[in-house]
Amino acid sequence: MTLTELRYIVALAQDGSFSRAAERCSVSQPTLSVAIARLEDELGVQLFERGKGFVSPSAVGLKVVEQAQLALQEAEKVRQIAMCGRDQLEGPLRLGIIHTIGPYLLPQLIHALKSVAPEMPLAIEENMTANLADMLRDNELDVVIIALPFEIPGVLTRPLYDESFKVIVPRGHPWEGKESISPEEVAGDEVLLLKAGNCFRDQVLGACPQVSSPETDIRLGHSIGTIRCMVASGLGVSVLPDGALRHPYSNDMISVIPFRPPEPARRIALGWRAGFVRPKAIDALLAAVRGLKTPAYRLVD
């Protein structure tokens, strides 16, 4: 049974004439007649009653023709979907992004992407790096924005930008007047960190070796925004990425102190499966990132 044969029986049922059905299907009448007879043999039933000057579907033929019409409609949907897929910049792109990047990068990225690929909205999943890696591998996401290193078999990465770390302290803190600070100075019980499992927390611990593992929940925060507020309230100091401290996230209740060179930083990258079928979507995201004007993001060529 083929779609062509289904088209033939639908045409014959609608036209009631082998000659007219053959003309509609752009084939000869013998070709159409032989194909329908072959289908009847395959199914083991007579689909049409034939007489002198007339042809009409049998009782079972009516049901088969009705189902054939549905099958042809679904086949057309497949064709339409495939046609849409020819434009790689049309249709949603499933983007995963880690919590410490999403709120700060996405507003600018989406704005820039609109001018590059206006018909490609982002379906966004914000999650931890490990979860995003699983979702990318399982084809639940098309692309992810994460911090390096990100070494997953079958996944390609492209660096986007570097982002420096900054120390933040509440107004009136003894460090407030410092022009810069060394990583070794960031120590003590007053340092606030993200909860375990967050890659940025691990990067801060790696950059500031004197910071001990926190022992009380009061020194932990679920998000960068929470930690920023905790510092503003005077609970302690912290280390945050530069992009989370620029307008509109700046706060007149905290002071931002740069590290002494070389500043600790993280490298942000794009990751996607090696066999991803929309490479132009990757190019569009890269182009949108290159259009960002935020000083916090030092673009990587």
N, C-alpha and C positions, 0 to 999 in steps of 0.2 A: 504494500500500500504506500503510495506516494502522495505528496501534496498536489502534484499535477493531476493525478487521478481523482482526488477529492474535488479539485476545481472543475473537472469535466462533469462529474455527476451533479454538482450544484448548478452548473450552467444548463445541463440537460433538463433538470427538474424545473428550472425557472423558465426556459424557452419552450419546452415541450416539443422540440424538433432537433433531430441530429444535425441537420444542416445549419440551423441558426446557432446551435450551441458550438459547433465546430468553428463557425465564422467568428463568434465572440472570443473563442480561445485561440484564434489564429492558427488552427491546424486543419488538416483535411478531414473530411467526414469519416473515411475509413480508419484514420489514425485514432480519432475519438471513439468510434464504435468498438474497435479492437481493445482499446485501453479499458473501456467500461466493462466489456465482456470478460477481460482478464481479471478485473477487480471482483466481479461477481463470482468467478470461479474460485478466487482466493478466499472470499468470505463464505462461499457455499450457499448463497441465497440469491434470488433474483431481485434486483433493486428496481427494475422498471418493467412494466407491462407494455408489450409492443403489439401494435395492430396496424392494419392498413390505414396509413394517414394519421396515426396518433402514437404517442409514447407518453406514459405517465408513471410516477413512482408507485411502487407497490406499498402495502402497509408498512412492511419493515423498511422499505426504501425511503419512505418519508422520515423515519426516525434516523436512518443513517445519514440522509442529506442534512437534517437538522444538526446532527453532531458534527458533520463535515464542515458546516458553516462556522460553528464555534471553533473548530480546529484551525480553520483558515484565518479567523479573526485573531487567534492567539499567535499564529505564525506571523501575521502582519505586525503585531506588537513587538515580536522579537526583532523584526527588520527595522522598525522604528527606533528601538533601543540601540541597535547596532549603528544606525545612522547618526544618532546623537553622539555615540561614542567616537565618531570620526573627528569631532572637535574636542580635543583634549582639554580645552579651557572652558568647556561648558558643562555645568552640573557640579554638585557639591564635592568638595575635597575634604576627606576625613582627616583632621589634623589633631595630633596629640601634643601636649605641651606640659612641662612640669610647672608645679605651683609657684615656684620662685621666679618664673619668667612670665607666665601667662598674663597676669593683671597689668604688667608694665610694658610688655612688648606688643601685645595684641591690638590695643586701640590704634597704635601707629601703623602696625603691619596691615591691618584690615583696610585702613584708609589708603595706604599706598597700593595695596593689591587691587582696589577698585579701579584704579586707572590702568592697571596692567591686564587684569582678567575680570572684567565687570560681571561676567556670567558664571563665575566660579565662587559661590559662597563657601564659607568654611563651616564644617560641622565639627565643633571643638570638644575635645575630651581633655580635661585637666586632671593629671594624676601623677603618681610617683614614677620615677624612672623605670623601676623593675616592672611595674604594671603596664606601662606604655610599651616596653620591649616585648612583653607577651602579646599585647594586642596587635602590635605591628607584625609580629611573626605569624599570628593567626589570621591575618587579613581583616582585622576589625578596624584597623587604621591604615591610611595611605602613606602618611608621612608624620614624623615627630620632630619637635624642637626640644633638644636636650643639651645638657652640659657634657663635654668630653671629660674622661674617656667613655666611649659607648661602643664596645666591641661585641657585636652580635653576628653570628654566622649568617651569611646571605643578605646582610644589610650594608648599604653604602652610606657614607657620611660626607658632608661638605661643611667645613667651618664657615660660620657666618660672621661672628664678631667676637672681640674680647671685651670683657667688662670688669673693671677694677673693683676691689673691695674697699670700703670705707668704714672707719670707726665712728659710731655715733654715741654721744653722751648727752645727758640732760643739762639744760642751762644751769650754770652755777657749779658744775662739776670741776674739780681741780684740773682736769685735762682740757678744759674748754679753751684756754689760751694757747694751746700748742699749735704750731704751724704744721707739724707732722708727727707721726708716731711710728715706732718700730713694732713689728709683729711680736717681739719678745716682751714688750711692755703690756700687751693685752693679756691679763691674767687675773686670777682671783675669783672669789665667789660672786662678784657682782656682774660677771659676764653672762649675758642672756643668749641662749642658743635655741635653734629649732629642735623639735623632738626627734628622737632617733628614727632612722629610716629615710631621712631627707638628705639628698646628695649635697645640698649647699652646706648643711651642718658639717658633713665630713670634710668639705673643702675648707671651711673655717678652721676646724681642728687641725687640718694639715698645714694651713698657713700660719697659724698661731700656736706653736707647740706648747706654750706655757698654760694654755687653757685646759684645765682638768675636766674630766667627764662630770657633768652635773649630777647631783645626788638628790635634789628636791624638785618637785614639779613647779614650784614658784619661779624657778630660773629657766623654765622651758616655755616655748610658745608654739602654737600650731601653725602660725603663718608669719610672714615678714611684716604684714600690717599690724598684727598683734604685738610683735616684739617692738616695733617702732612706737606704739602707744605705751608699752611698758617702760621703755626708756624715757619717753616724754613725761611719764608720771613720776620719774625719779627712782625706779626700782633697780636700775643698773645701767650697764653699757652694753653695746653689742657691735657686731661686724655685719654689715649688710652690703648687697651689691649696689653699685652706683645708680643703676636705672631705677631703683626703688626709692631713691632719695631726691630725685629731680622733680620739678613741677609736673603735675599737681600733687605730688606725694611729699613735698618738703613740709617741714613743720617748724614754726618759730619757737617751739619749746625744746628743740634739740639742736645740738651743734654737730656738724659733720667735719671730721678730721681725716685728711688723707694719710696713707702710709708713706713712709720714706721709700724712695726707689731702691730696688725694684718692687713696685707695688704688687701685692698678691692679686690675682685675677682669675677669672674662669673663662674658658673658651666655649661659646655656644655654637651648636651645629645643627644641621638638618640631617635627618636620617630617613631612608626609605629602602624598601626591598629591591634587590638587584633586578628582579623581573617586572617591576612596576610598569604598567602599560600606558601611563600618562606622563612621559618625561617632560613634555612641554609645561605641565603643571609645576614640576620641580623648577624649571627655568623661570616660570612666572613668580614663584615664591622668592627665588634668589634675586630676581630683578626688583621685587618689592622691598626686600631687605636693603639692597644697595641704594634705594631711594630714601632711606631713613636719615634724618638730620640730627638725631639726638647725640649730643657730645658724649653721653655715657657709653655709647656703643662704638668701639673702634673697629671698623669693618675690616675683614680679612679678605685679601685679594684671592 
